[in-house]
Amino acid sequence: MTLNRGRVRWQCRRALLELDLVFTRFLERHFDRLTDGQLADLDDLLLVEDHDLWGMINGSRPVENDRWKEMVELLRAG
């Protein structure tokens, strides 16, 4: 099954301002170049609650799934 890029892009909109800013930069710089596998990992990562996700991005929480590490690094890089 092919993921809908528009739906995944929409899910990058977050209620937590810090995450919204991170995802805005990420979408501008990286989103259009993601492979299908990376897009699937991002789609999975977006199911994480905002405060837990922010913790993984800012380094205060460990990345809970090895498949998410690449996405978290891209999000950190901006």
Kinemage of the C-alpha trace (Angstrom):
@kinemage 1
@onewidth
@group {chain A} dominant
@subgroup {mainchain}
@vectorlist {calphas} color= white
{ca met a 1} P 0.000 0.000 0.000
{ca thr a 2} L 1.326 3.428 -0.932
{ca leu a 3} L 0.998 6.121 1.700
{ca asn a 4} L -0.745 9.357 0.829
{ca arg a 5} L 1.945 12.044 1.080
{ca gly a 6} L -0.662 14.769 1.508
{ca arg a 7} L -2.164 13.002 4.529
{ca val a 8} L 1.253 12.465 6.113
{ca arg a 9} L 2.152 16.121 5.472
{ca trp a 10} L -1.119 17.200 7.146
{ca gln a 11} L -0.354 15.013 10.179
{ca cys a 12} L 2.919 16.906 10.618
{ca arg a 13} L 0.856 19.845 11.867
{ca arg a 14} L 1.157 19.603 15.645
{ca ala a 15} L -0.531 21.329 18.581
{ca leu a 16} L 2.763 21.838 20.425
{ca leu a 17} L 4.384 25.012 19.050
{ca glu a 18} L 7.937 23.654 19.320
{ca leu a 19} L 7.001 20.604 17.251
{ca asp a 20} L 5.097 22.671 14.730
{ca leu a 21} L 8.217 24.792 14.159
{ca val a 22} L 10.439 21.701 13.816
{ca phe a 23} L 8.050 20.079 11.353
{ca thr a 24} L 7.688 23.287 9.318
{ca arg a 25} L 11.458 23.327 8.702
{ca phe a 26} L 11.507 19.570 8.112
{ca leu a 27} L 8.720 19.764 5.527
{ca glu a 28} L 10.506 22.544 3.634
{ca arg a 29} L 13.894 20.835 3.597
{ca his a 30} L 13.349 17.072 3.584
{ca phe a 31} L 9.776 15.933 3.002
{ca asp a 32} L 9.732 15.872 -0.811
{ca arg a 33} L 12.909 13.725 -0.883
{ca leu a 34} L 11.701 11.009 1.519
{ca thr a 35} L 11.685 7.470 0.199
{ca asp a 36} L 8.575 5.319 0.633
{ca gly a 37} L 10.279 3.550 3.548
{ca gln a 38} L 11.148 6.824 5.250
{ca leu a 39} L 7.606 8.059 4.688
{ca ala a 40} L 6.252 4.899 6.358
{ca asp a 41} L 8.581 5.436 9.337
{ca leu a 42} L 7.466 9.061 9.599
{ca asp a 43} L 3.806 8.014 9.403
{ca asp a 44} L 4.401 5.596 12.279
{ca leu a 45} L 6.330 8.193 14.306
{ca leu a 46} L 3.479 10.686 13.929
{ca leu a 47} L 1.260 8.410 16.039
{ca val a 48} L 3.356 9.318 19.102
{ca glu a 49} L 1.829 11.861 21.510
{ca asp a 50} L 3.270 15.365 21.099
{ca his a 51} L 5.091 15.613 24.443
{ca asp a 52} L 6.720 12.199 23.972
{ca leu a 53} L 7.676 13.072 20.409
{ca trp a 54} L 9.143 16.411 21.516
{ca gly a 55} L 11.177 14.579 24.159
{ca met a 56} L 12.660 12.272 21.517
{ca ile a 57} L 13.508 15.226 19.265
{ca asn a 58} L 15.080 17.356 22.002
{ca gly a 59} L 16.967 14.364 23.430
{ca ser a 60} L 15.292 14.229 26.836
{ca arg a 61} L 13.721 10.846 25.976
{ca pro a 62} L 15.245 7.909 24.134
{ca val a 63} L 13.950 7.174 20.646
{ca glu a 64} L 11.528 4.346 21.359
{ca asn a 65} L 11.811 2.507 18.043
{ca asp a 66} L 15.001 1.943 16.036
{ca arg a 67} L 13.072 2.565 12.798
{ca trp a 68} L 12.360 6.131 13.967
{ca lys a 69} L 15.991 7.119 14.617
{ca glu a 70} L 16.644 8.337 11.069
{ca met a 71} L 13.486 10.490 11.081
{ca val a 72} L 14.309 11.925 14.505
{ca glu a 73} L 17.788 12.848 13.251
{ca leu a 74} L 16.291 14.598 10.223
{ca leu a 75} L 13.864 16.447 12.476
{ca arg a 76} L 16.710 17.522 14.763
{ca ala a 77} L 18.760 18.706 11.776
{ca gly a 78} L 15.912 20.903 10.596
